[in-house]
Amino acid sequence: MFQKNIYSFYILSCFGELLFSKEEGKIAVKIARGVIEKYVKDKEITIKDYPGSFKEKSGVFVTINTYPKKELRGCIGYPEPVMPLIDAVIDSAKNACRDPRFPPLEKNELNRIVVEVSLLTKPEMIKIDNPINYTEKIKIGRDGLIAESGFYRGLLLPQVPVEWKWDKETFLSHTCMKAGLASDAWLDKKTKIYSFQAQIFSEETPNGEIKEREL
């Protein structure tokens, strides 16, 4: 059903990163939705039909939101391209059903959730001379952030500061807190800050139309 030539699926962004087509994004969401439904119903998960490009390694996050309130119900993923996209989507979808921050997803919730898939570029460390200059290097609505210090590491997706209407300093602070660090840890030269971008595809309604989100 799908072409196996991965280059036919990609478009080149202005950042020089290879991005996924809208059709691929829709397929990723459909796969994630299928995995979630089968996992919650204790059914065997077998995905045989997918684009050849999904064999390429890519970072990804699967988010489950309630509908219609759009409250977070689970969000798990892989920031780094450590495995083929198809495997990362399947694993993230299963784990999002069992996000430790929330009770396990139940069968009776399946028609009251919407599924979102964020396809990530590889995180790049932001190089600065003075930490105060981080605010000049990031853009709300474009960048996701990772804060790292020693064994502590935390990530926030690009859509988070938009949804919460944060400014850059607040975004940096919350990313540090997500890592278990002090809110002002981004001002410490020992703290590393990485940025990445994401293409975000989401169901409009449960099992409904899938659109690419514009932040």
Contacts in CASP RR format, 6 or more apart in sequence:
PFRMAT RR
TARGET T0000
AUTHOR 0000-0000-0000
METHOD contacts of the structure
MODEL  1
MFQKNIYSFYILSCFGELLFSKEEGKIAVKIARGVIEKYVKDKEITIKDY
PGSFKEKSGVFVTINTYPKKELRGCIGYPEPVMPLIDAVIDSAKNACRDP
RFPPLEKNELNRIVVEVSLLTKPEMIKIDNPINYTEKIKIGRDGLIAESG
FYRGLLLPQVPVEWKWDKETFLSHTCMKAGLASDAWLDKKTKIYSFQAQI
FSEETPNGEIKEREL
1 49 0 8 1.000
2 27 0 8 1.000
2 49 0 8 1.000
2 50 0 8 1.000
2 51 0 8 1.000
2 52 0 8 1.000
3 9 0 8 1.000
3 51 0 8 1.000
3 52 0 8 1.000
4 52 0 8 1.000
5 52 0 8 1.000
6 51 0 8 1.000
6 52 0 8 1.000
6 53 0 8 1.000
6 55 0 8 1.000
6 56 0 8 1.000
9 20 0 8 1.000
9 21 0 8 1.000
9 23 0 8 1.000
9 24 0 8 1.000
9 51 0 8 1.000
9 52 0 8 1.000
9 53 0 8 1.000
10 18 0 8 1.000
10 19 0 8 1.000
10 20 0 8 1.000
10 21 0 8 1.000
10 53 0 8 1.000
11 18 0 8 1.000
11 19 0 8 1.000
11 21 0 8 1.000
12 18 0 8 1.000
12 19 0 8 1.000
13 19 0 8 1.000
13 197 0 8 1.000
15 121 0 8 1.000
15 197 0 8 1.000
17 121 0 8 1.000
17 197 0 8 1.000
19 119 0 8 1.000
19 199 0 8 1.000
20 28 0 8 1.000
20 53 0 8 1.000
20 119 0 8 1.000
20 199 0 8 1.000
22 201 0 8 1.000
22 212 0 8 1.000
24 51 0 8 1.000
24 53 0 8 1.000
24 54 0 8 1.000
25 117 0 8 1.000
25 119 0 8 1.000
25 199 0 8 1.000
25 201 0 8 1.000
25 210 0 8 1.000
25 212 0 8 1.000
26 201 0 8 1.000
26 210 0 8 1.000
27 50 0 8 1.000
27 51 0 8 1.000
27 54 0 8 1.000
28 54 0 8 1.000
28 60 0 8 1.000
28 85 0 8 1.000
28 89 0 8 1.000
28 117 0 8 1.000
28 119 0 8 1.000
28 201 0 8 1.000
29 115 0 8 1.000
29 116 0 8 1.000
29 117 0 8 1.000
29 201 0 8 1.000
29 202 0 8 1.000
29 203 0 8 1.000
29 210 0 8 1.000
30 210 0 8 1.000
31 47 0 8 1.000
31 50 0 8 1.000
31 86 0 8 1.000
31 89 0 8 1.000
31 90 0 8 1.000
31 93 0 8 1.000
32 62 0 8 1.000
32 89 0 8 1.000
32 92 0 8 1.000
32 93 0 8 1.000
32 115 0 8 1.000
32 117 0 8 1.000
33 93 0 8 1.000
33 115 0 8 1.000
33 203 0 8 1.000
33 207 0 8 1.000
34 93 0 8 1.000
35 45 0 8 1.000
35 47 0 8 1.000
35 89 0 8 1.000
35 90 0 8 1.000
35 93 0 8 1.000
35 94 0 8 1.000
36 64 0 8 1.000
36 93 0 8 1.000
36 94 0 8 1.000
36 96 0 8 1.000
36 97 0 8 1.000
36 105 0 8 1.000
36 110 0 8 1.000
36 113 0 8 1.000
36 115 0 8 1.000
37 43 0 8 1.000
37 110 0 8 1.000
38 44 0 8 1.000
38 45 0 8 1.000
39 45 0 8 1.000
39 93 0 8 1.000
39 94 0 8 1.000
39 97 0 8 1.000
40 97 0 8 1.000
40 105 0 8 1.000
40 106 0 8 1.000
40 107 0 8 1.000
40 110 0 8 1.000
41 107 0 8 1.000
45 90 0 8 1.000
45 94 0 8 1.000
47 86 0 8 1.000
47 90 0 8 1.000
50 86 0 8 1.000
53 85 0 8 1.000
54 84 0 8 1.000
54 85 0 8 1.000
54 86 0 8 1.000
54 89 0 8 1.000
55 84 0 8 1.000
55 85 0 8 1.000
55 86 0 8 1.000
56 81 0 8 1.000
56 84 0 8 1.000
56 85 0 8 1.000
57 81 0 8 1.000
57 82 0 8 1.000
57 83 0 8 1.000
57 84 0 8 1.000
57 85 0 8 1.000
57 88 0 8 1.000
58 81 0 8 1.000
58 84 0 8 1.000
58 85 0 8 1.000
58 88 0 8 1.000
58 119 0 8 1.000
58 120 0 8 1.000
59 77 0 8 1.000
59 78 0 8 1.000
59 79 0 8 1.000
59 80 0 8 1.000
59 81 0 8 1.000
59 82 0 8 1.000
59 85 0 8 1.000
59 88 0 8 1.000
59 119 0 8 1.000
59 120 0 8 1.000
59 122 0 8 1.000
60 77 0 8 1.000
60 78 0 8 1.000
60 85 0 8 1.000
60 88 0 8 1.000
60 89 0 8 1.000
60 92 0 8 1.000
60 117 0 8 1.000
60 118 0 8 1.000
60 119 0 8 1.000
60 120 0 8 1.000
61 75 0 8 1.000
61 76 0 8 1.000
61 77 0 8 1.000
61 78 0 8 1.000
61 92 0 8 1.000
61 117 0 8 1.000
61 118 0 8 1.000
61 120 0 8 1.000
61 157 0 8 1.000
61 198 0 8 1.000
62 75 0 8 1.000
62 76 0 8 1.000
62 77 0 8 1.000
62 89 0 8 1.000
62 92 0 8 1.000
62 93 0 8 1.000
62 95 0 8 1.000
62 96 0 8 1.000
62 115 0 8 1.000
62 116 0 8 1.000
62 117 0 8 1.000
62 118 0 8 1.000
63 72 0 8 1.000
63 74 0 8 1.000
63 75 0 8 1.000
63 96 0 8 1.000
63 115 0 8 1.000
63 116 0 8 1.000
63 117 0 8 1.000
63 118 0 8 1.000
63 157 0 8 1.000
63 202 0 8 1.000
64 72 0 8 1.000
64 73 0 8 1.000
64 74 0 8 1.000
64 75 0 8 1.000
64 96 0 8 1.000
64 97 0 8 1.000
64 99 0 8 1.000
64 105 0 8 1.000
64 113 0 8 1.000
64 114 0 8 1.000
64 115 0 8 1.000
64 116 0 8 1.000
65 71 0 8 1.000
65 72 0 8 1.000
65 73 0 8 1.000
65 113 0 8 1.000
65 114 0 8 1.000
65 116 0 8 1.000
66 72 0 8 1.000
66 73 0 8 1.000
66 109 0 8 1.000
66 112 0 8 1.000
66 113 0 8 1.000
66 114 0 8 1.000
67 112 0 8 1.000
67 113 0 8 1.000
67 114 0 8 1.000
67 205 0 8 1.000
67 206 0 8 1.000
70 114 0 8 1.000
72 102 0 8 1.000
73 99 0 8 1.000
73 102 0 8 1.000
73 105 0 8 1.000
73 109 0 8 1.000
73 113 0 8 1.000
74 96 0 8 1.000
74 97 0 8 1.000
74 99 0 8 1.000
74 101 0 8 1.000
74 102 0 8 1.000
74 105 0 8 1.000
75 96 0 8 1.000
75 99 0 8 1.000
75 157 0 8 1.000
76 92 0 8 1.000
76 95 0 8 1.000
76 96 0 8 1.000
76 99 0 8 1.000
77 88 0 8 1.000
77 91 0 8 1.000
77 92 0 8 1.000
77 95 0 8 1.000
77 96 0 8 1.000
78 88 0 8 1.000
78 91 0 8 1.000
78 92 0 8 1.000
79 120 0 8 1.000
79 123 0 8 1.000
79 146 0 8 1.000
79 155 0 8 1.000
79 196 0 8 1.000
80 122 0 8 1.000
80 123 0 8 1.000
81 120 0 8 1.000
81 122 0 8 1.000
82 88 0 8 1.000
83 91 0 8 1.000
85 119 0 8 1.000
89 117 0 8 1.000
93 115 0 8 1.000
96 105 0 8 1.000
97 104 0 8 1.000
97 105 0 8 1.000
98 104 0 8 1.000
98 105 0 8 1.000
105 113 0 8 1.000
110 206 0 8 1.000
111 206 0 8 1.000
111 207 0 8 1.000
112 206 0 8 1.000
113 206 0 8 1.000
114 202 0 8 1.000
114 203 0 8 1.000
114 204 0 8 1.000
114 205 0 8 1.000
114 206 0 8 1.000
115 202 0 8 1.000
115 203 0 8 1.000
116 200 0 8 1.000
116 201 0 8 1.000
116 202 0 8 1.000
116 203 0 8 1.000
116 213 0 8 1.000
117 200 0 8 1.000
117 201 0 8 1.000
117 202 0 8 1.000
118 157 0 8 1.000
118 158 0 8 1.000
118 159 0 8 1.000
118 198 0 8 1.000
118 199 0 8 1.000
118 200 0 8 1.000
118 201 0 8 1.000
119 198 0 8 1.000
119 199 0 8 1.000
119 200 0 8 1.000
119 201 0 8 1.000
120 196 0 8 1.000
120 197 0 8 1.000
120 198 0 8 1.000
121 196 0 8 1.000
121 197 0 8 1.000
121 198 0 8 1.000
122 196 0 8 1.000
123 146 0 8 1.000
123 194 0 8 1.000
123 195 0 8 1.000
123 196 0 8 1.000
124 194 0 8 1.000
124 195 0 8 1.000
124 196 0 8 1.000
125 192 0 8 1.000
125 193 0 8 1.000
125 194 0 8 1.000
126 134 0 8 1.000
126 137 0 8 1.000
126 138 0 8 1.000
126 193 0 8 1.000
126 194 0 8 1.000
126 195 0 8 1.000
128 134 0 8 1.000
128 137 0 8 1.000
131 186 0 8 1.000
131 187 0 8 1.000
131 188 0 8 1.000
131 189 0 8 1.000
131 191 0 8 1.000
132 187 0 8 1.000
134 168 0 8 1.000
134 172 0 8 1.000
134 186 0 8 1.000
134 193 0 8 1.000
135 168 0 8 1.000
135 169 0 8 1.000
135 172 0 8 1.000
137 195 0 8 1.000
138 144 0 8 1.000
138 145 0 8 1.000
138 168 0 8 1.000
138 171 0 8 1.000
138 172 0 8 1.000
138 195 0 8 1.000
140 161 0 8 1.000
140 162 0 8 1.000
140 166 0 8 1.000
140 167 0 8 1.000
140 168 0 8 1.000
140 171 0 8 1.000
141 158 0 8 1.000
141 159 0 8 1.000
141 161 0 8 1.000
141 162 0 8 1.000
141 215 0 8 1.000
142 158 0 8 1.000
142 197 0 8 1.000
142 215 0 8 1.000
143 158 0 8 1.000
143 195 0 8 1.000
143 196 0 8 1.000
143 197 0 8 1.000
144 155 0 8 1.000
144 156 0 8 1.000
144 157 0 8 1.000
144 158 0 8 1.000
144 160 0 8 1.000
144 195 0 8 1.000
144 196 0 8 1.000
144 197 0 8 1.000
144 198 0 8 1.000
145 155 0 8 1.000
145 156 0 8 1.000
145 171 0 8 1.000
145 172 0 8 1.000
145 175 0 8 1.000
145 193 0 8 1.000
145 194 0 8 1.000
145 195 0 8 1.000
145 196 0 8 1.000
146 153 0 8 1.000
146 154 0 8 1.000
146 155 0 8 1.000
146 175 0 8 1.000
146 193 0 8 1.000
146 194 0 8 1.000
146 195 0 8 1.000
146 196 0 8 1.000
147 153 0 8 1.000
147 154 0 8 1.000
147 172 0 8 1.000
147 175 0 8 1.000
147 176 0 8 1.000
147 178 0 8 1.000
147 179 0 8 1.000
147 181 0 8 1.000
147 185 0 8 1.000
147 186 0 8 1.000
147 191 0 8 1.000
147 192 0 8 1.000
147 193 0 8 1.000
148 154 0 8 1.000
148 179 0 8 1.000
148 191 0 8 1.000
148 192 0 8 1.000
148 193 0 8 1.000
148 194 0 8 1.000
149 179 0 8 1.000
149 181 0 8 1.000
149 185 0 8 1.000
149 188 0 8 1.000
149 190 0 8 1.000
149 191 0 8 1.000
149 192 0 8 1.000
150 190 0 8 1.000
152 179 0 8 1.000
152 180 0 8 1.000
152 181 0 8 1.000
153 179 0 8 1.000
154 175 0 8 1.000
154 178 0 8 1.000
154 179 0 8 1.000
154 180 0 8 1.000
155 175 0 8 1.000
155 178 0 8 1.000
156 171 0 8 1.000
156 174 0 8 1.000
156 175 0 8 1.000
156 178 0 8 1.000
157 198 0 8 1.000
157 200 0 8 1.000
158 197 0 8 1.000
158 198 0 8 1.000
158 200 0 8 1.000
158 215 0 8 1.000
159 198 0 8 1.000
159 200 0 8 1.000
159 213 0 8 1.000
159 215 0 8 1.000
160 166 0 8 1.000
160 171 0 8 1.000
160 174 0 8 1.000
161 170 0 8 1.000
161 171 0 8 1.000
161 174 0 8 1.000
162 215 0 8 1.000
166 174 0 8 1.000
172 186 0 8 1.000
172 193 0 8 1.000
173 183 0 8 1.000
173 184 0 8 1.000
173 186 0 8 1.000
174 183 0 8 1.000
175 186 0 8 1.000
175 193 0 8 1.000
176 182 0 8 1.000
176 183 0 8 1.000
176 184 0 8 1.000
176 185 0 8 1.000
176 186 0 8 1.000
176 191 0 8 1.000
177 183 0 8 1.000
179 185 0 8 1.000
181 191 0 8 1.000
185 191 0 8 1.000
186 193 0 8 1.000
199 212 0 8 1.000
200 212 0 8 1.000
200 213 0 8 1.000
200 215 0 8 1.000
201 210 0 8 1.000
201 211 0 8 1.000
201 212 0 8 1.000
201 213 0 8 1.000
202 210 0 8 1.000
202 211 0 8 1.000
202 213 0 8 1.000
203 209 0 8 1.000
203 210 0 8 1.000
204 210 0 8 1.000
204 211 0 8 1.000
END
